[in-house]
Amino acid sequence: MLKTALCLTSIIFLAGCATRDQLYYDASKAISKDATVASSACFASVAEIAKGGDNAAKTAAITLAEKCKVEPAKVHPPKRNWFGW
């Protein structure tokens, strides 16, 4: 009976750690994807501004292109316990 309880407890504990790590990786991937899509849309809109328009619009598009470079939000990794899990 005690072996069964210990086995079930350890399985639940290990599953909880795996789930936490998976959530971290999924969140990091989603944030990276969203940042890439936003950056691509920003550069596409700047390119459209630069295509049509006079020299003032092209100069403004160049300065706007600098604002498209944004660092994505950081997701901190899950904290580990003293076992390293």
RASUL-V636436 format. One record per residue. N is the residue number from 1. SS is DSSP state (alpha for helix, beta for strand, coil for the rest). OMEGA is omega in degrees with one decimal (* if undefined). D_CENTER is the distance of its C-alpha to the mean C-alpha in whole Angstrom. Layout:
# RASUL-V636436
n ss omega d_center
N SS OMEGA D_CENTER
N SS OMEGA D_CENTER
This chain:
# RASUL-V636436
n ss omega d_center
1 coil -179.3 44
2 alpha 177.4 43
3 alpha -179.7 41
4 alpha 179.8 40
5 alpha 178.0 38
6 alpha 179.6 37
7 alpha 179.3 35
8 alpha 178.4 34
9 alpha 180.0 32
10 alpha 178.3 31
11 alpha 178.7 29
12 alpha -179.7 28
13 alpha -179.9 26
14 alpha 177.3 25
15 alpha 177.2 23
16 alpha 178.4 22
17 alpha 179.9 20
18 alpha 179.6 19
19 alpha -179.7 17
20 alpha 178.7 16
21 alpha -180.0 14
22 alpha 177.1 13
23 alpha 178.2 11
24 alpha -178.9 9
25 alpha 178.3 9
26 alpha 179.4 8
27 alpha 178.7 6
28 alpha -179.8 4
29 alpha -179.3 5
30 alpha 179.1 5
31 alpha 178.4 2
32 alpha 179.3 4
33 alpha 179.8 6
34 alpha 178.8 7
35 alpha 178.5 7
36 alpha 179.2 9
37 alpha -180.0 11
38 alpha 179.0 12
39 alpha 178.5 13
40 alpha 178.8 15
41 alpha 179.0 17
42 alpha -180.0 18
43 alpha 177.6 19
44 alpha 179.0 21
45 alpha 176.9 23
46 alpha 178.6 24
47 alpha 177.4 25
48 alpha 177.6 27
49 alpha -177.5 28
50 alpha -179.1 30
51 alpha -177.1 31
52 coil 177.8 34
53 coil -179.0 35
54 coil -177.4 37
55 alpha 178.7 37
56 alpha 178.3 35
57 alpha 178.2 33
58 alpha 177.9 32
59 alpha 177.6 32
60 alpha 179.0 30
61 alpha 178.6 27
62 alpha 179.0 27
63 alpha 176.3 26
64 alpha -179.4 23
65 alpha 177.5 22
66 alpha -179.6 21
67 alpha 178.3 19
68 coil -179.1 17
69 coil -177.8 15
70 coil 176.3 13
71 coil 177.4 10
72 coil 178.4 7
73 coil 179.7 7
74 coil 174.4 7
75 coil -179.6 7
76 coil -179.9 11
77 coil 179.4 12
78 coil 179.5 15
79 coil 179.8 18
80 coil 174.5 21
81 coil -175.8 24
82 coil 172.3 27
83 coil -176.8 27
84 coil -179.2 24
85 coil * 22
